[in-house]
Amino acid sequence: LITVRGARLLAASPVCLYAGSLVPVELLAECPEGARLVDTANLDIDQITEELVRAHADGHDVARLHSGDPSVFSAVNEQMKRLDEAGVPYEVVPGVPAFAAAAASLKRELTVPTVGQTVILTRVAQRATAMPPGEDLATLGRSGALIVLHLAARYVDRVVEELLPHYGADCPAAVVAMASRPDEIVLRGTLDSIAGQVKAAGVIRTAVIMVGRTLGAEQFRDSHLYSPGRDRGACGS
């Protein structure tokens, strides 16, 4: 998935830097003919910045194509910081976050009246940057809120172990890999069974893990927004 605005900007930019290990190559068909395409999968942040600054100096608009949405786990902060320091103007275009695409594939609303109204987006610390104090799974799990884990499919056993005491073995769980893509994989189960499914499917990356009662909610109160009993002539919400 890509937003209409994102696709239009991609089609208008003679230079495109894209995350080749994550971005579907089909999206590059939106680029104009003859565009300079740069795969950033093996570039470090300084090399990426150099490409962006050079293109700007040459008078070219650049599309920096990330996967998902730049507001979550996108490593966009360090890029914006360097562009600010170099005096290069830019805009940030919202995308489609993996958790939203996964929820659509599961045909589930992640917030359900009287069942759960909170969604926690997080990850686990392994080889990547350490988690801040108080943001470990054992702590976050005490809330009982729906948890969405990015970058954690390789460590599904650890995820299950840390969440079991708080959610219980029968808690609904799901894993969606390559959400919204033709090769999408959707796994549904419980906290007790999801790890086995992930291993059997060979899912190790480009996936989100979801754990929470709203994933299996069938009996719940209708929302107030469209309730027949709501006074639609009253002010406010």
For each residue, the residues with C-beta under 8 A, 3 or more apart:
1: 96 101 180
2: 6 7 10 27 30 95 96
3: 6 7 93 94 95 96
4: 7 8
5: 8 9 93 94
6: 2 3 9 10 93 95
7: 2 3 4 10 11 30
8: 4 5 11 12
9: 5 6 12 13 61 63 93
10: 2 6 7 13 16 27 30 31 63 65
11: 7 8 30 31 32
12: 8 9 32 61
13: 9 10 16 31 32 35 60 61 62 63
14: 32 34 35 36 60 61
15: 35 36 38 51 55 60 61 62 63
16: 10 13 28 31 35 36 37 38 62 63 64 65
17: 38 40 48 51 52 62 63 64 65
18: 23 27 28 37 38 39 40 63 64 65
19: 22 23 40 41 65 66 67
20: 23 25 39 40 41
21: 41
22: 19 66 67 206
23: 18 19 20 27 28 65 66 67
24: 27 181
25: 20 28
26: 29
27: 2 10 18 23 24 30 65
28: 16 18 23 25 31 37
29: 26
30: 2 7 10 11 27
31: 10 11 13 16 28 35 37 63
32: 11 12 13 14 35
33:
34: 14
35: 13 14 15 16 31 32
36: 14 15 16 55 60
37: 16 18 28 31
38: 15 16 17 18 43 51
39: 18 20 42 43
40: 17 18 19 20 43 47 48 51
41: 19 20 21
42: 39
43: 38 39 40 47 48 51
44: 47 48
45: 48 49 78 79 82
46: 49 50
47: 40 43 44 50 51
48: 17 40 43 44 45 51 52 79
49: 45 46 52 53 79 82 83 86
50: 46 47 53 54
51: 15 17 38 40 43 47 48 54 55 62
52: 17 48 49 55 56 62 64 79 83 88
53: 49 50 56 57 83 86 88
54: 50 51 57 58
55: 15 36 51 52 58 60 61 62
56: 52 53 59 60 62 88
57: 53 54
58: 54 55
59: 56
60: 13 14 15 36 55 56
61: 9 12 13 14 15 55
62: 13 15 16 17 51 52 55 56
63: 9 10 13 15 16 17 18 31
64: 16 17 18 52 79 90
65: 10 16 17 18 19 23 27
66: 19 22 23 70 74 76 95
67: 19 22 23 95 98
68: 72 73 74 95 96 97 98 101
69: 72 74 94 95 96 97 98 100
70: 66 74 76 92 93 94 95
71: 74 94 97
72: 68 69 97 99 121 150
73: 68 123 150 151
74: 66 68 69 70 71
75: 78 79
76: 66 70 79 80 92
77: 80 81
78: 45 75 81 82
79: 45 48 49 52 64 75 76 82 83
80: 76 77 83 84 90 92
81: 77 78 84 85
82: 45 49 78 79 85 86
83: 49 52 53 79 80 86 88 89 90
84: 80 81 87 88
85: 81 82
86: 49 53 82 83
87: 84
88: 52 53 56 83 84
89: 83
90: 64 80 83
91:
92: 70 76 80
93: 3 5 6 9 70
94: 3 5 69 70 71
95: 2 3 6 66 67 68 69 70
96: 1 2 3 68 69 100 101 180
97: 68 69 71 72 100 101
98: 67 68 69 101 102 150 176 179 208
99: 72 102 103 110 119 121 148 150 208 210
100: 69 96 97 103 104
101: 1 68 96 97 98 104 105 176 179 180
102: 98 99 105 106 148 174 176 179 208 210
103: 99 100 106 108 109 110 210
104: 100 101 107 179 180
105: 101 102 176 179 180 184 186
106: 102 103 174 176 186 188 210 215
107: 104
108: 103 214 215
109: 103 112 214
110: 99 103 116 119 146 148 210 212 214
111: 116 117 118 119 146 214
112: 109 115 116 117 214 217 220
113: 117 220 221 222 223 224
114: 220 221
115: 112 213 214 217 220
116: 110 111 112 144 145 146 212 213 214 217
117: 111 112 113
118: 111 143 145 146
119: 99 110 111 145 146 148
120: 140 143 145 146 147 148
121: 72 99 148 150
122: 131 135 137 140 147 148 149 150
123: 73 128 131 149 150 151 152
124: 131 137 149 151 152 155 158 159
125: 128 129 130 131 136
126: 154 155
127:
128: 123 125 151
129: 125
130: 125
131: 122 123 124 125 135 136
132: 135
133:
134: 139
135: 122 131 132 139 140
136: 125 131 139 140 162
137: 122 124 140 141 147 159 162 163
138: 141 142 162 165 166
139: 134 135 136 142
140: 120 122 135 136 137 143 145 147
141: 137 138 144 147 162 163 165 166 167
142: 138 139 166
143: 118 120 140
144: 116 141 166 167 212 213
145: 116 118 119 120 140 212
146: 110 111 116 118 119 120 210 211 212 213 214 215
147: 120 122 137 140 141 163 209 210 211 212
148: 99 102 110 119 120 121 122 208 209 210
149: 122 123 124 152 159 208 209 210 211
150: 72 73 98 99 121 122 123 208
151: 73 123 124 128
152: 123 124 149 155 156 159 209
153: 156 175 177 198 203 204 205 206 207 209
154: 126 204 205
155: 124 126 152 158 159
156: 152 153 159 160 175 194 195 198 199 209
157: 160 161 195
158: 124 155 161 162
159: 124 137 149 152 155 156 162 163 195 209 211
160: 156 157 163 164 191 192 194 195
161: 157 158 164
162: 136 137 138 141 158 159 165
163: 137 141 147 159 160 166 167 171 191 211
164: 160 161 167 168 169 191 192
165: 138 141 162
166: 138 141 142 144 163
167: 141 144 163 164 171 191 211 212
168: 164 171 191
169: 164 190 191 192
170: 190 191 192
171: 163 167 168 190 191 211 212 213
172: 188 189 190 191 211 212 213 215 216
173: 188 189 190 191 193 194 209 210 211 215
174: 102 106 186 187 188 189 194 209 210 215
175: 153 156 185 186 187 194 197 198 203 207 208 209 210
176: 98 101 102 105 106 179 184 185 186 187 207 208 210
177: 153 184 185 201 203 205 206 207
178: 181 183 184 185 206 207
179: 98 101 102 104 105 176 184 208
180: 1 96 101 104 105 184
181: 24 178 184
182:
183: 178
184: 105 176 177 178 179 180 181
185: 175 176 177 178 201 203 207
186: 105 106 174 175 176
187: 174 175 176 194 197 198 201 203
188: 106 172 173 174
189: 172 173 174 192 193 194 197
190: 169 170 171 172 173 193 194
191: 160 163 164 167 168 169 170 171 172 173 194 211
192: 160 164 169 170 189
193: 173 189 190 196 197
194: 156 160 173 174 175 187 189 190 191 197 198 209 211
195: 156 157 159 160 198 199
196: 193 199 200
197: 175 187 189 193 194 200 201
198: 153 156 175 187 194 195 201 203 207
199: 156 195 196 202
200: 196 197
201: 177 185 187 197 198
202: 199
203: 153 175 177 185 187 198 207
204: 153 154 207
205: 153 154 177
206: 22 153 177 178
207: 153 175 176 177 178 185 198 203 204
208: 98 99 102 148 149 150 175 176 179
209: 147 148 149 152 153 156 159 173 174 175 194
210: 99 102 103 106 110 146 147 148 149 173 174 175 176 215
211: 146 147 149 159 163 167 171 172 173 191 194 215
212: 110 116 144 145 146 147 167 171 172 215
213: 115 116 144 146 171 172 216 217
214: 108 109 110 111 112 115 116 146 217
215: 106 108 146 172 173 174 210 211 212
216: 172 213
217: 112 115 116 213 214 220
218:
219:
220: 112 113 114 115 217
221: 113 114
222: 113 226 227
223: 113 226 227
224: 113 227 230
225: 230
226: 222 223 230
227: 222 223 224 230
228:
229:
230: 224 225 226 227
231: 234
232:
233:
234: 231
235:
236:
237:
